[in-house]
Amino acid sequence: MDAVTSPAALRRFLHGLPGVDQVGCEARTATLSTRSIKTTSKAWALDLAISMIDLTTLEGQDTHGKVRALCAKARQPDPADPTCPQVAAICVYPDMVAVAKQALGASGINVASVATAFPSGRSSLAIKLQDTRDAVSAGADEIDMVIDRGAFLSGDYQRVYDEIVAVKGACGQTHLKVIMETGELVTYDNVRRASWLSMLAGADFIKTSTGKVQPAATMPVTLILLEAVRDFRDATGRMVGVKPAGGISTAKDAIKYLVMVNETAGDDWLDPHWFRFGASRLLNDLLMQRTKLSTGRYSGPDYFTLD
Amino acid sequence: MAFEYAPAPESRSVVDLRSSYGLFVNGEFVDGSGHAFKSVSPATEEVLAEMAEATADDVDKAVAAARRAYTRTWSKMSGAERAKYLYRIARIIQERSRELAVLESLDNGKPIRESRDVDVPLVAAYFFYYAGWADKLHHSGFGADPQPHGVAGQIIPWNFPLLMLAWKIAPALACGNTVVLKPAETTSLTALLFAEICQQADLPSGVVNIVTGAGETGQALVAHPGIDKVAFTGSTEVGKAIARTVAGTSKSVTLELGGKAANIVFDDAPLDQAVEGIVNGIFFNQGHVCCAGSRLLVQESVYDEVLMRLKRRMATLRIGDPLDKNTDVGAINSAEQLARIRELSEVGEAEGAERWSAPCKLPDRGFWFAPTVFTGVTQAHRIAREEIFGPVLSVLTFRTPAEAIEKANNTPYGLSAGVWTDKGSRILWMADRLRAGVVWANTFNRFDPTSPFGGYKESGYGREGGRHGLEAYLAH
């Protein structure tokens, strides 16, 4: 695209994108939230949501034991029900990739690793690239990088772009998710520009948040990402995935997001290859609702396993 | 993977439908003396109930009851006391909101999502708002001691049966008038449920009277010498007839009539939200909205992009059972209205405009019309000039802001307009020049009790809503 021929062209392109009216954007998500998803549709949506989860632990206190436990949960979310689908991926720090990889074996569940001085991204490019290569060589299937929000907010879009391109290079064939940390970009216009910037630079997925900054994923922000991937495919033919992360903790919310995917980007995106939930607490609520739907009864939290 | 939404019907069991209904006169339900007529569900053509037709005699009794209530009770009551009744009515409306919403959707055909989330909450809001004015009228700016007219005769349309009732009754009662209201003949049921609510609120007998029937009943009401004030919402044709009837009498009149609003999209508009606004502007309530954005004016430089996005969005609209919670577009209110929409759409095609309808399967029974857009429309087309009052959008283009103003104002109507641009100064420039009672900026079809509503030119005179809405019910 001509947009990336020079810093000035890139800036012109991003600032030439149609603006977002905040009130209208939020009103649209409020209307979509009123969809009533019941019975067979609900069962289908709950299973789909489970299969789209990037089950996540990103804590200083993470240990091999914790990561192995999480992997076991990913493979068999509901030991009482073998028909329950697996999650899409495990999301960990780079030093835990090898442990996760081994624990997941041939399950088909991907290992996603955060990288590039996650979550702040405040490090030199050399270190960010080394961080990425570490994770890739440890066997990561997906890299979740963070953009340089400081550069973005100071208007240095070229720097953000170049960094994404460099990290993409370090990823090789490994899938690249670009975390924009929308809670720090604040305005919806910024979110739209950051989405296009990331896609132009080669992102395979655009992702809202690290989960370390509030607000994390919200419906209006995710709506803008979905509009961006839809319009990007229209413009270039290339399909990019979307991952809201952080703050989605109930089955009810997850279903609202799936409705929004369905009615914004379309059903091509209703697939774990193209839409993910970055979450930890969400899985158990999905399992609880799933059991409720099939048995007609709610069980207590002790009937569902800890990670 | 396709995401099919399973049927999610709102239960009808909350509504207690009777097989026949009478008139509400002097606080009681009484038989009408005219021929009974049927109210059908437009979504299924199922007969919901038999309605009584009020004759001139019945209207006379209702006006007499309203007069008695006015002289003996309501005009002697303090504003604070009247407010208590209005607040009570507002609270009961909230408590019985589900029942009102289901009945409204059954009788009118509008989706339950709208009756539940828009109509009924607004109905309560208008009663709350005007309840607040009842004891503050001397601060309203209409004289030191403004007085009510007396008995108001009110005639409302079928597109927002309960909401139009609220727009009429709430300010009338707050100002100290009593009323005789005639709902539209196809949508009388919620007005009669409202009559029950008046009983439940212990509203003094005769303050609110409801007479059902068609044009003749309305004519008897308007012409009745005991009426001091006429308020009408409906077609421009009937509005003109009412103006002729009351000419030369001492009756005051407010008319809220048709519209052919321009929804104007500039090239710097927030396009995704503009598309939502276009859809909401014309497909909300099946386009049965007097202020509907039925003429889309798009700046030529973004025409292709807007149309592509609009059609894609229209393809996601869900048309069908009004009681299904996921329905976006419900049924056309009557066979008669459906025939008019079809006729004008055929005229549009015959005059050379290009017709496109959202791909959707329409139910076999009932009155249905797929959301439709006409492109290649010019000012000379009938579909750009006449009010269709259905889910039909006419698309025109413009090159400059001045041309947009010229085209927007080139209509006998002037009820509303919409402006979509990121430039604040242009919004103000446009709003100054648009001859329309309501100008929405970067939104459309938003209503609030604090905001006045009304038209220029053939869209009527007088204002409803807000402080301005009090003036219609005060003699000063």
Interface residues (C-beta under 8 A of the other chain):
Chain A: P18 G19 V20 D21 V23 G24 C25 A27 R28 T34 R35 S36 I37 K38 T39 T40 S41 K42 W44 A45 L48 E227 L258 V259 N262 E263 D267 L270 D271
Chain B: M1 A2 F3 E4 Y5 A6 P7 A8 R113 D117 D268 A269 P270 L271 D272 Q273 E276 G277 T316 K325 N326 D422 N442 T443
